[in-house]
């Protein structure tokens, strides 16, 4: 369509043609016809040029943590010369970057980049880019979309934690504060199960896959002391506000990464399904992406969900219960699962110790509380030190 300059030229051209009709001056007709033709030719030019523009994008890195920055690189190529192009690239919910490219030559990519402050956590759509092309006289312009939609995944904020819960090694009479096992599981074949997103494809059992017509994974026996179950309480009623929930999500992400890095094979449960088992870096990314998008739920029945988890055989060395305000449901979770794990850690946002938190501590759980304005690392370290000082040898 015509630009402001184009509308002015079109109006002037029509006026000159009318004046030619009135006065019969040939120069008026020639000038008016030229202006009208220039606008129409510009419209034809831009409409044929827009589909010939290609935009590619690269996000570095495409997975970041809350508060980090990512760089988005754009490359614009065309099969014909463009006098001027305006490119806009939107990161859904975070903003839009706009660039003006003058004189793009055929097959000569025009590069640009912009920086994104990634906050808050979430999964963001980037693109597709919109592009507006003008003719050489800037009388007309046309726009369209170019390129594909990419994803920018913003994980929760992470803190570096120090200290591990005491757990049993191979000798059941000796405590150890570090797991002595491999993240990929044991060497002994245990069972077959259906493929889950994030599983190592090298463990596909092809004969069973062909027989059942679905991918089947060889589940290797996982050493008991290597297992960790991390439960995030998704109930909306457990948190005073959104800030409290974001803080507990950050604590869960920090504990999850800490245990994974130190040799545990953690299972993350955020209120859906039977949890995400993480045994490799790909599974770690899947679980962290789950934390990037987790939201509170007003309807979940926490105790029923935990009972289903227990029936699926959840047990191991470390159990982490993360909630905003411990209550009867959290106490019930501890009673249901606590005996199946050697150590239980309760992370909460309680502003004071509270009766339920004290009951959990008396029952043997390691309790860690942190206000939204504080950090998890000091409280985690303090909790681990208290657990070490009270740990027994058998």
C-alpha positions in Angstrom: 0.0 0.0 0.0 1.2 3.6 -0.5 3.2 5.3 2.2 2.5 8.8 3.4 4.7 10.0 0.6 3.0 7.7 -1.8 -0.5 9.0 -0.9 0.8 12.6 -1.4 2.2 11.6 -4.8 -1.0 9.9 -5.8 -3.1 12.8 -4.8 -0.8 15.2 -6.6 -1.0 13.1 -9.8 -4.8 13.0 -9.8 -4.9 16.7 -9.2 -2.6 17.4 -12.1 -4.7 15.2 -14.4 -7.8 17.2 -13.4 -6.0 20.4 -14.1 -5.0 19.1 -17.5 -8.7 18.5 -18.2 -9.5 22.0 -17.2 -6.5 23.9 -18.8 -5.3 21.5 -21.4 -1.7 21.8 -20.4 0.2 18.7 -21.7 3.0 19.0 -19.1 0.4 18.7 -16.3 -0.8 15.4 -17.9 2.7 14.0 -18.2 3.6 14.9 -14.6 0.4 13.5 -13.2 0.6 10.3 -15.2 4.2 9.8 -14.1 3.3 10.2 -10.4 0.3 7.8 -10.7 2.4 5.3 -12.6 5.2 5.5 -10.0 2.8 4.6 -7.2 1.2 1.7 -9.1 4.6 0.4 -10.2 5.8 0.6 -6.6 2.8 -1.4 -5.4 3.6 -4.1 -7.9 7.3 -4.1 -6.9 6.8 -4.5 -3.2 4.2 -7.2 -3.6 6.5 -9.3 -5.7 9.5 -8.6 -3.4 8.2 -9.6 0.0 7.8 -13.3 -0.8 11.4 -13.4 -1.9 12.8 -12.4 1.5 14.0 -15.1 3.8 14.8 -14.6 7.5 16.8 -17.1 9.6 17.3 -16.9 13.3 19.7 -18.4 15.9 19.3 -18.1 19.7 22.4 -18.3 21.8 21.8 -20.0 24.1 18.2 -21.2 23.6 18.0 -22.5 27.2 18.8 -20.0 30.0 18.0 -19.3 33.6 15.8 -16.6 35.0 17.8 -13.3 35.0 20.3 -14.4 32.3 20.6 -12.9 28.8 20.3 -14.5 25.4 21.5 -13.2 22.1 19.3 -13.6 19.0 21.0 -13.4 15.6 19.0 -12.6 12.5 20.1 -13.1 8.9 18.0 -11.5 6.0 18.6 -12.8 2.5 16.8 -12.0 -0.8 16.9 -13.0 -4.4 16.6 -9.4 -5.7 17.8 -6.0 -4.6 15.8 -4.3 -1.9 16.0 -0.5 -1.4 14.8 -0.6 2.2 13.3 -3.2 4.6 12.1 -2.9 8.2 12.4 -6.2 10.1 10.6 -6.8 13.4 11.2 -9.8 15.6 9.0 -10.4 18.6 9.8 -12.5 21.7 6.3 -13.2 23.0 5.8 -11.4 26.3 9.3 -10.0 26.5 9.4 -7.4 23.7 10.0 -6.7 20.0 13.3 -5.8 18.2 13.1 -3.7 15.1 15.8 -3.1 12.4 16.0 -1.0 9.3 18.1 -2.5 6.5 19.0 -0.2 3.6 19.9 -1.6 0.2 20.0 -5.4 0.6 21.9 -7.0 -2.3 20.8 -10.3 -3.8 22.4 -13.4 -2.1 24.3 -11.1 0.3 22.9 -11.8 3.8 22.3 -8.9 6.1 23.2 -9.7 9.7 21.8 -8.2 12.9 21.5 -9.3 16.5 19.7 -8.2 19.7 19.9 -9.2 23.4 17.0 -10.4 25.5 16.8 -10.2 29.3 15.2 -13.5 30.1 12.7 -12.9 33.0 10.5 -14.4 34.3 10.9 -18.2 33.8 8.7 -19.7 31.0 8.7 -20.9 27.5 8.6 -18.1 24.9 7.9 -18.1 21.2 10.3 -16.1 19.1 9.1 -15.0 15.7 8.1 -15.4 13.0 9.7 -12.2 11.9 7.6 -9.6 10.1 9.1 -7.6 7.3 8.0 -4.5 5.5 9.6 -3.7 2.1 9.6 -0.3 0.4 10.2 0.6 -3.3 13.3 2.7 -4.2 11.2 5.9 -4.1 9.6 5.0 -0.7 6.2 5.6 -2.3 4.8 2.2 -1.3 5.4 -0.6 1.1 4.2 -4.2 1.7 4.6 -6.6 4.6 4.5 -10.2 5.5 6.0 -12.8 7.8 9.3 -14.6 7.2 11.2 -17.4 9.0 9.9 -19.9 11.5 9.0 -19.7 15.1 11.7 -20.7 17.6 11.6 -21.4 21.3 13.4 -19.7 24.1 13.2 -21.7 27.3 13.9 -19.8 30.6 14.6 -22.1 33.5 14.0 -21.0 37.1 16.7 -19.1 38.9 19.3 -21.4 40.3 21.5 -21.3 43.4 24.6 -23.3 44.0 24.0 -25.5 47.0 26.6 -27.1 49.3 26.2 -30.3 51.2 24.4 -33.6 50.6 22.0 -35.5 52.9 23.5 -38.5 54.6 22.7 -41.7 52.9 23.7 -45.4 52.9 26.4 -46.7 50.7 26.9 -50.3 49.8 27.5 -51.2 53.4 24.1 -50.7 55.2 25.9 -50.1 58.5 27.9 -47.1 57.2 26.6 -43.7 56.4 28.0 -41.7 53.4 27.3 -38.1 52.4 28.0 -38.8 48.7 26.3 -41.2 46.4 28.6 -43.9 45.0 26.9 -44.9 41.8 26.5 -43.9 38.2 23.7 -41.7 36.8 23.0 -44.1 34.0 21.9 -46.9 36.4 23.2 -50.3 37.2 24.5 -53.0 34.9 21.8 -55.6 35.6 18.7 -55.8 33.4 15.6 -55.1 35.4 12.5 -54.7 33.3 11.0 -53.3 30.1 8.9 -50.1 29.9 7.5 -47.8 27.3 9.7 -45.0 26.0 9.4 -41.6 27.8 10.6 -38.3 26.4 14.3 -37.8 27.4 15.2 -41.6 27.5 18.5 -42.7 26.0 17.7 -44.2 22.6 20.6 -46.6 23.0 18.5 -48.4 25.6 15.7 -49.3 23.1 14.9 -53.0 23.2 14.3 -53.5 19.5 12.8 -57.1 19.6 10.1 -55.9 22.0 9.6 -52.7 20.1 8.9 -54.7 16.9 6.5 -57.0 18.7 4.5 -54.3 20.5 4.8 -51.7 17.8 5.9 -49.1 20.3 9.3 -48.1 21.6 10.3 -50.1 24.6 13.3 -49.2 26.9 15.5 -51.6 28.8 15.2 -50.4 32.4 18.4 -51.2 34.2 18.3 -51.9 37.9 18.9 -48.6 39.7 20.8 -48.8 43.0 18.5 -48.1 45.9 20.7 -45.4 47.4 20.9 -43.5 44.1 17.3 -42.7 43.8 15.9 -39.3 44.8 12.3 -38.2 44.5 11.6 -34.4 44.4 7.9 -33.4 44.9 6.8 -29.9 44.2 3.5 -29.0 45.9 1.4 -27.4 43.1 -1.6 -26.4 45.2 -2.5 -22.7 44.9 -3.7 -22.6 48.5 -0.2 -23.5 49.8 1.3 -20.2 48.8 0.6 -16.7 50.0 1.2 -15.2 46.6 3.0 -15.7 43.3 6.3 -14.5 44.7 6.2 -17.4 47.2 5.6 -19.9 44.5 8.4 -18.6 42.3 10.7 -18.9 45.3 9.9 -22.5 45.9 10.2 -23.3 42.2 13.7 -21.8 42.4 14.5 -23.9 45.4 13.3 -27.1 43.8 15.3 -26.4 40.6 18.4 -25.7 42.8 18.0 -28.9 44.8 17.2 -30.9 41.6 20.4 -29.8 39.9 22.5 -30.2 43.0 21.4 -33.9 43.5 21.8 -34.7 39.8 25.3 -33.2 39.6 26.3 -35.2 42.7 25.4 -38.6 41.2 21.7 -39.1 42.1 19.1 -40.2 39.6 16.3 -37.9 40.6 12.6 -38.2 39.7 10.8 -34.8 39.5 7.1 -34.6 40.2 5.2 -31.3 39.8 1.6 -32.5 40.0 1.3 -34.3 36.6 1.6 -38.0 35.8 4.1 -40.2 37.6 7.1 -37.9 37.4 10.1 -37.3 35.1 13.0 -39.7 35.7 16.3 -38.1 35.0 19.3 -40.3 34.2 21.1 -38.2 31.6 21.6 -34.6 30.4 18.8 -34.9 27.9 16.4 -35.9 30.7 17.7 -33.1 32.8 16.7 -30.6 30.2 13.2 -32.1 29.9 12.8 -31.8 33.7 14.1 -28.3 33.9 11.7 -27.3 31.0 8.9 -28.8 33.1 9.9 -26.5 36.0 10.1 -23.5 33.5 6.4 -23.9 32.7 4.9 -25.2 36.0 1.9 -23.3 37.4 -0.2 -23.7 40.6 -3.4 -25.7 40.5 -6.6 -25.0 42.5 -8.0 -28.5 42.2 -5.3 -31.1 42.7 -5.8 -33.9 45.3 -2.3 -34.1 46.7 -2.7 -37.2 48.9 -4.3 -39.3 46.2 -1.6 -38.4 43.7 1.1 -39.3 46.2 -0.5 -42.7 46.9 -0.5 -43.4 43.2 3.2 -42.6 43.1 3.9 -45.0 45.9 2.0 -47.8 44.2 4.3 -47.3 41.2 7.3 -48.3 43.4 8.8 -45.0 44.3 11.6 -45.5 46.9 15.2 -44.7 47.4 17.8 -42.6 49.3 16.4 -39.1 49.3 12.9 -37.6 49.4 12.5 -33.8 48.9 9.1 -32.3 49.7 8.8 -28.7 48.6 5.8 -26.6 49.6 4.8 -23.1 50.7 3.1 -23.7 53.9 3.2 -27.2 55.5 -0.2 -28.6 56.5 -2.0 -31.9 57.0 -1.6 -32.9 53.4 2.2 -32.5 53.6 2.3 -34.4 56.8 0.3 -37.1 55.1 2.8 -37.2 52.2 5.6 -37.7 54.7 3.7 -40.5 56.4 3.0 -42.1 53.1 6.5 -41.9 51.5 8.9 -41.2 54.4 9.4 -44.8 55.3 10.4 -45.6 51.7 13.3 -43.2 51.7 16.4 -43.0 53.9 16.4 -39.3 54.3 13.6 -36.7 53.9 14.1 -33.0 53.3 11.2 -30.6 53.6 11.6 -27.2 51.9 9.1 -24.5 52.8 8.4 -20.8 52.6 7.0 -20.7 56.1 7.6 -17.3 57.8 7.9 -19.1 61.2 8.5 -22.7 62.2 4.8 -23.5 62.4 3.3 -26.6 64.1 3.4 -28.9 61.1 7.0 -28.0 60.3 8.0 -28.8 64.0 6.1 -32.1 63.8 8.0 -33.1 60.6 11.3 -32.2 62.3 10.4 -34.3 65.3 9.5 -37.2 63.0 13.0 -37.1 61.5 12.7 -34.9 58.5 15.3 -32.3 57.7 13.4 -29.0 57.5 14.6 -26.0 55.4 12.7 -22.7 55.4 13.5 -19.6 53.3 11.5 -16.4 52.8 11.0 -15.1 49.3 13.4 -12.3 50.0 16.2 -14.7 51.2 18.4 -17.2 49.5 18.2 -21.0 49.7 21.9 -21.8 49.8 22.6 -20.8 53.4 19.5 -22.5 54.7 20.3 -25.7 52.7 23.8 -25.7 54.1 22.5 -25.2 57.7 20.0 -28.1 57.2 22.6 -30.5 55.9 25.0 -29.6 58.8 22.2 -30.3 61.3 21.4 -33.6 59.6 25.1 -34.6 59.7 25.3 -33.8 63.4 22.3 -35.9 64.3 23.0 -38.8 61.8 23.4 -42.2 63.5 25.5 -45.1 62.2 22.7 -47.6 61.7 
